[in-house]
Amino acid sequence: MSMNIGEAAKASGVSAKMIRHYESVGLFPQAVRTESGYRQYTAKEVSTLRFVRHSRDLGFSIEQIRELLSLWHDRKRPSRQVRALAQAHIAELDAKLVELHAMKATLAHLVQCCHGDDRPDCPIIDLLAQETAAPALEQNHAPSRTVGLQPGRGLRRPT
């Protein structure tokens, strides 16, 4: 039984647009087409799309998913390869969490320093307008070490 792209999208939870994207980047094979040019998908391809969707839901990159698909299709794969890939992804997620916490702390500090009244002075706008990005966002430093921020004293002008 074959399905058109809309049916495959509904069955897999992957939008038709993303299916076309995955085909264009070579993550998913080009679909067989009918004589009139419509894409056709089998249950096996829908299963692969679900695998891709679940992988994306866990935040794996396209390249990581490509590797996971290869491992999934290799029934003789050692599970240590899959585990190593997942552990590397966990390390990436941990690094992103550190970044997100630094961004949140910096923004929370700026919000605390902003009077939020009718005055035009605003440390949030001042930081965004700086010539260089906030180091806390670039280098994962705590906001108290961020150039331009001094805890309890708001934003200081760069010298």
Backbone bond lengths (Angstrom), bond angles and torsions (degrees), N, CA, C in turn:
res aa  C-N    CA-C-N  psi(-1)  N-CA   C-N-CA  omega(-1)  CA-C   N-CA-C  phi
1 M - - - 1.449 - - 1.524 109.54 -
2 S 1.294 117.57 126.63 1.453 120.39 178.68 1.526 110.41 -110.40
3 M 1.329 114.16 157.16 1.464 121.39 -177.05 1.513 109.09 -127.02
4 N 1.319 116.21 152.23 1.458 119.17 172.23 1.522 108.21 -80.77
5 I 1.307 117.16 177.63 1.464 120.51 -174.08 1.532 111.95 -63.99
6 G 1.325 117.55 -36.40 1.462 120.30 178.83 1.517 112.18 -64.78
7 E 1.327 115.46 -42.16 1.465 119.97 178.45 1.526 110.90 -67.91
8 A 1.333 116.55 -40.27 1.467 120.69 177.93 1.525 110.44 -64.72
9 A 1.319 115.98 -38.39 1.466 120.29 178.43 1.527 110.32 -63.29
10 K 1.301 116.21 -46.26 1.468 120.57 -179.67 1.529 111.15 -64.44
11 A 1.326 116.98 -42.37 1.467 121.40 -177.79 1.529 112.18 -69.95
12 S 1.336 116.91 -29.58 1.470 119.96 -175.51 1.517 113.70 -99.08
13 G 1.323 116.98 -21.09 1.461 119.99 -175.17 1.511 112.66 82.78
14 V 1.330 116.78 11.18 1.464 122.51 178.23 1.527 106.87 -108.85
15 S 1.323 117.33 128.70 1.463 119.56 -177.86 1.524 110.92 -64.34
16 A 1.314 115.82 155.21 1.462 121.22 177.85 1.534 110.32 -58.35
17 K 1.322 115.71 -39.15 1.467 120.03 178.98 1.533 110.44 -60.79
18 M 1.335 116.72 -43.60 1.465 119.76 -179.69 1.524 111.20 -70.07
19 I 1.326 117.84 -34.31 1.463 119.71 176.28 1.524 109.06 -60.41
20 R 1.324 116.68 -46.36 1.470 120.10 178.27 1.526 110.92 -61.88
21 H 1.338 116.17 -39.36 1.476 120.19 178.13 1.531 110.61 -63.19
22 Y 1.331 116.93 -47.60 1.458 119.99 179.71 1.528 111.16 -60.42
23 E 1.306 117.30 -35.03 1.471 120.72 175.38 1.526 110.00 -66.60
24 S 1.331 116.59 -42.79 1.470 120.12 -176.00 1.523 112.75 -67.10
25 V 1.335 117.72 -30.06 1.469 120.28 179.94 1.523 111.95 -94.13
26 G 1.338 116.23 3.31 1.457 120.56 176.30 1.518 114.97 78.50
27 L 1.324 117.17 13.27 1.466 119.93 178.00 1.524 109.95 -77.14
28 F 1.287 114.34 -30.93 1.460 122.20 -176.95 1.528 106.93 -128.87
29 P 1.319 118.01 135.42 1.467 119.14 -176.37 1.527 112.38 -64.51
30 Q 1.320 115.10 149.57 1.461 120.40 175.83 1.518 108.82 -57.69
31 A 1.308 116.61 136.25 1.461 122.04 -178.01 1.523 111.02 -72.94
32 V 1.307 114.45 150.53 1.458 120.72 170.24 1.517 105.85 -67.40
33 R 1.317 116.36 142.78 1.458 119.44 -178.50 1.521 110.90 -116.66
34 T 1.312 114.06 149.24 1.462 119.87 175.46 1.523 108.30 -75.14
35 E 1.306 116.77 172.60 1.468 120.59 178.17 1.521 111.29 -59.60
36 S 1.314 117.00 -29.97 1.462 120.42 179.28 1.535 112.61 -87.59
37 G 1.345 117.26 3.29 1.459 121.39 173.29 1.514 115.88 94.18
38 Y 1.316 118.58 3.30 1.459 120.68 179.56 1.525 110.66 -79.24
39 R 1.334 114.74 138.38 1.463 120.06 177.10 1.522 109.81 -69.43
40 Q 1.340 114.99 144.57 1.458 121.23 177.66 1.522 108.80 -129.14
41 Y 1.315 116.87 137.01 1.458 122.74 -177.01 1.525 110.06 -126.82
42 T 1.332 114.27 146.06 1.463 120.73 177.64 1.530 108.99 -99.15
43 A 1.316 115.60 171.88 1.467 120.63 177.13 1.528 110.47 -61.18
44 K 1.325 116.93 -35.58 1.471 120.67 179.05 1.532 110.13 -64.09
45 E 1.317 117.40 -40.88 1.464 120.51 179.31 1.528 111.16 -68.76
46 V 1.319 116.64 -35.55 1.464 120.21 176.03 1.528 109.62 -64.95
47 S 1.315 116.91 -38.22 1.461 121.32 176.64 1.533 110.03 -61.49
48 T 1.323 116.54 -41.56 1.468 120.88 177.49 1.525 110.15 -64.32
49 L 1.319 117.28 -40.91 1.468 120.15 177.54 1.519 111.33 -62.46
50 R 1.324 117.50 -38.62 1.470 120.55 176.36 1.528 110.39 -62.94
51 F 1.320 116.08 -42.01 1.466 121.31 177.95 1.536 109.46 -58.46
52 V 1.319 115.90 -45.90 1.465 121.11 179.16 1.529 109.82 -62.64
53 R 1.325 117.14 -44.88 1.463 120.64 179.89 1.523 111.14 -60.96
54 H 1.322 117.40 -45.82 1.464 120.24 178.90 1.532 110.79 -62.13
55 S 1.315 116.23 -38.76 1.470 120.56 178.26 1.524 110.59 -64.41
56 R 1.330 116.31 -43.36 1.472 120.44 178.55 1.529 110.39 -64.99
57 D 1.341 116.16 -38.46 1.465 119.84 178.36 1.526 111.65 -60.15
58 L 1.322 116.88 -28.09 1.469 121.51 177.30 1.526 112.07 -89.90
59 G 1.325 116.60 2.15 1.460 120.76 174.17 1.510 115.72 86.30
60 F 1.314 118.20 10.74 1.463 119.70 178.02 1.521 109.40 -67.50
61 S 1.324 115.66 144.39 1.465 121.51 177.79 1.525 110.19 -76.63
62 I 1.311 115.80 167.88 1.467 120.99 177.83 1.531 110.03 -57.42
63 E 1.323 117.22 -44.15 1.477 119.78 -179.51 1.526 111.32 -66.03
64 Q 1.315 116.70 -39.57 1.467 119.70 177.62 1.530 110.26 -65.06
65 I 1.316 116.69 -39.33 1.462 120.23 178.59 1.520 110.27 -65.87
66 R 1.314 116.36 -38.32 1.463 120.48 176.86 1.537 109.39 -57.38
67 E 1.335 115.67 -44.32 1.468 120.67 178.98 1.537 111.00 -67.81
68 L 1.330 116.77 -41.75 1.462 120.16 177.96 1.524 111.54 -62.32
69 L 1.317 116.64 -41.01 1.472 120.26 177.07 1.524 110.75 -61.04
70 S 1.316 115.81 -42.30 1.459 120.40 178.77 1.526 110.45 -61.84
71 L 1.317 115.75 -43.22 1.464 120.04 178.61 1.530 111.15 -67.38
72 W 1.318 116.96 -37.56 1.463 121.58 179.70 1.525 110.71 -63.57
73 H 1.322 115.99 -39.95 1.467 120.09 -179.57 1.528 113.10 -76.87
74 D 1.323 117.28 -19.57 1.466 121.94 179.34 1.532 108.31 -90.45
75 R 1.310 116.49 96.80 1.470 120.93 -176.68 1.528 112.65 -68.31
76 K 1.327 117.45 -11.69 1.474 120.95 179.10 1.533 111.53 -100.45
77 R 1.315 116.89 10.23 1.470 120.99 -177.62 1.527 110.27 -63.90
78 P 1.313 116.64 144.66 1.471 118.78 170.78 1.534 108.23 -80.40
79 S 1.304 116.62 134.47 1.467 120.06 -177.91 1.526 111.81 -62.53
80 R 1.339 117.25 -20.99 1.471 119.20 179.94 1.529 111.25 -61.97
81 Q 1.347 117.67 -28.77 1.466 119.76 177.93 1.526 110.32 -68.11
82 V 1.317 116.25 -42.21 1.465 120.72 178.52 1.525 109.19 -64.97
83 R 1.309 115.64 -44.46 1.468 120.74 -179.78 1.526 110.74 -61.86
84 A 1.314 117.54 -43.54 1.462 121.23 -179.87 1.537 110.83 -62.26
85 L 1.313 116.15 -40.58 1.462 120.50 178.09 1.535 110.09 -63.93
86 A 1.321 116.69 -43.71 1.467 120.89 178.89 1.527 110.86 -65.53
87 Q 1.328 117.44 -40.45 1.466 120.27 178.63 1.526 111.16 -64.78
88 A 1.317 117.09 -39.57 1.465 120.25 177.35 1.533 109.82 -63.03
89 H 1.318 116.09 -38.65 1.459 119.94 178.81 1.531 110.65 -67.06
90 I 1.319 117.05 -38.41 1.468 120.33 176.17 1.531 109.93 -60.06
91 A 1.320 117.07 -41.98 1.475 120.49 178.43 1.533 110.42 -62.22
92 E 1.325 117.22 -40.32 1.467 120.86 177.11 1.526 110.43 -63.91
93 L 1.329 116.43 -42.54 1.461 120.13 178.73 1.520 111.28 -63.71
94 D 1.341 116.66 -40.19 1.467 120.02 176.96 1.527 110.97 -60.45
95 A 1.323 117.00 -42.24 1.468 120.90 178.59 1.532 110.55 -63.83
96 K 1.324 116.48 -40.46 1.467 119.91 178.19 1.525 110.77 -65.73
97 L 1.326 116.20 -37.21 1.464 119.27 177.85 1.526 111.04 -62.70
98 V 1.323 116.92 -40.74 1.461 120.80 177.23 1.526 109.28 -60.68
99 E 1.334 116.43 -45.10 1.467 121.21 177.89 1.525 111.15 -59.87
100 L 1.325 115.98 -47.35 1.459 120.07 -178.67 1.528 111.72 -62.83
101 H 1.329 116.82 -40.43 1.467 120.22 178.03 1.525 110.62 -64.51
102 A 1.332 117.22 -39.52 1.467 120.47 177.44 1.521 110.73 -65.03
103 M 1.326 116.95 -42.98 1.466 120.19 177.75 1.521 110.91 -61.53
104 K 1.324 115.72 -45.30 1.464 120.36 -179.25 1.522 110.59 -62.78
105 A 1.328 117.12 -45.21 1.461 120.60 -179.43 1.527 110.97 -63.50
106 T 1.321 117.07 -42.03 1.464 120.73 178.35 1.520 110.21 -62.45
107 L 1.316 116.49 -47.87 1.456 120.34 -179.02 1.526 111.15 -65.57
108 A 1.329 117.65 -39.90 1.468 120.84 178.24 1.531 110.15 -62.19
109 H 1.321 116.41 -40.64 1.462 120.34 178.34 1.531 110.11 -64.05
110 L 1.322 116.33 -44.28 1.462 119.79 179.51 1.527 111.07 -63.15
111 V 1.318 117.18 -41.35 1.461 120.72 178.63 1.525 109.76 -62.75
112 Q 1.323 116.38 -40.06 1.470 120.44 178.64 1.532 110.37 -64.15
113 C 1.326 117.50 -35.09 1.464 121.37 -177.61 1.535 112.51 -81.60
114 C 1.299 117.34 -17.09 1.462 121.13 -179.20 1.521 108.98 -82.20
115 H 1.319 116.54 130.04 1.460 120.35 -178.52 1.526 112.21 -69.91
116 G 1.306 117.75 -27.68 1.457 120.79 178.26 1.513 113.11 62.73
117 D 1.327 115.71 36.18 1.462 119.55 -179.13 1.527 109.53 -119.99
118 D 1.307 117.63 -154.02 1.467 122.04 -177.25 1.521 113.50 -83.30
119 R 1.346 116.75 -5.88 1.469 119.30 179.48 1.523 110.17 -73.14
120 P 1.329 118.43 147.68 1.466 120.38 -179.82 1.528 114.14 -78.87
121 D 1.346 117.56 -18.72 1.463 119.91 -179.14 1.525 110.26 -65.38
122 C 1.333 115.02 129.41 1.463 119.07 -177.77 1.524 109.65 -150.21
123 P 1.345 118.48 116.18 1.464 120.85 -179.40 1.531 112.94 -64.80
124 I 1.313 117.66 -25.44 1.472 120.21 178.76 1.524 108.89 -66.74
125 I 1.334 116.45 -49.98 1.467 121.08 178.48 1.519 110.11 -62.97
126 D 1.333 117.18 -40.92 1.467 120.74 -179.81 1.534 111.28 -58.91
127 L 1.332 116.88 -44.84 1.463 119.96 179.83 1.522 110.85 -65.40
128 L 1.336 116.50 -44.06 1.461 119.84 -179.10 1.526 112.00 -63.94
129 A 1.320 116.26 -28.24 1.466 121.09 -178.38 1.520 113.32 -86.37
130 Q 1.340 117.70 -6.44 1.466 119.79 -179.94 1.519 110.34 -60.41
131 E 1.315 114.88 152.53 1.457 120.84 -179.13 1.523 112.22 -64.73
132 T 1.331 117.00 -34.31 1.463 120.96 178.32 1.513 108.99 -113.55
133 A 1.327 114.76 153.48 1.465 119.69 179.52 1.516 109.91 -69.48
134 A 1.300 115.76 158.87 1.459 121.00 178.48 1.518 109.39 -64.15
135 P 1.340 118.34 124.04 1.461 120.45 -179.78 1.524 114.07 -56.25
136 A 1.331 118.48 -29.91 1.466 119.42 178.82 1.521 110.05 -60.73
137 L 1.304 116.20 -31.05 1.448 119.84 -179.88 1.517 111.81 -83.40
138 E 1.313 117.33 -23.03 1.458 121.00 -179.65 1.520 113.08 -92.69
139 Q 1.343 116.72 -36.09 1.454 119.83 -169.56 1.517 113.61 -118.76
140 N 1.320 118.06 8.22 1.469 122.40 178.61 1.521 112.93 61.26
141 H 1.331 117.58 30.62 1.459 120.13 175.37 1.510 109.12 -82.73
142 A 1.295 114.90 155.16 1.463 119.54 173.53 1.519 108.42 -65.12
143 P 1.308 119.28 151.04 1.454 121.56 -177.00 1.517 113.62 -59.43
144 S 1.323 118.63 -30.37 1.457 119.55 -179.57 1.515 111.66 -65.67
145 R 1.330 117.89 -19.03 1.457 121.57 178.21 1.521 111.42 -98.01
146 T 1.315 116.77 0.72 1.449 121.18 -177.48 1.511 110.24 -72.82
147 V 1.330 116.08 130.87 1.454 120.13 175.98 1.508 107.66 -60.79
148 G 1.307 116.75 132.53 1.445 120.91 179.53 1.512 113.07 97.70
149 L 1.339 117.92 -15.90 1.452 119.86 -179.75 1.520 109.87 -115.86
150 Q 1.307 115.48 133.16 1.448 120.24 173.98 1.517 106.96 -130.72
151 P 1.338 116.82 116.68 1.461 119.62 -177.74 1.522 111.58 -52.51
152 G 1.338 114.76 133.52 1.449 120.21 178.04 1.515 113.97 80.01
153 R 1.335 118.11 -12.49 1.462 120.34 -177.60 1.520 112.15 -120.82
154 G 1.329 117.46 1.32 1.450 119.81 177.34 1.523 112.57 76.15
155 L 1.288 114.86 -155.50 1.459 122.28 -176.56 1.508 110.31 -84.94
156 R 1.310 116.95 133.10 1.464 118.88 173.19 1.498 107.79 -107.37
157 R 1.266 116.37 148.99 1.463 122.05 179.63 1.525 109.88 -72.58
158 P 1.333 117.63 138.50 1.470 119.81 176.67 1.523 109.76 -64.25
159 T 1.327 115.10 145.22 1.471 119.00 -179.20 1.502 110.94 -99.87
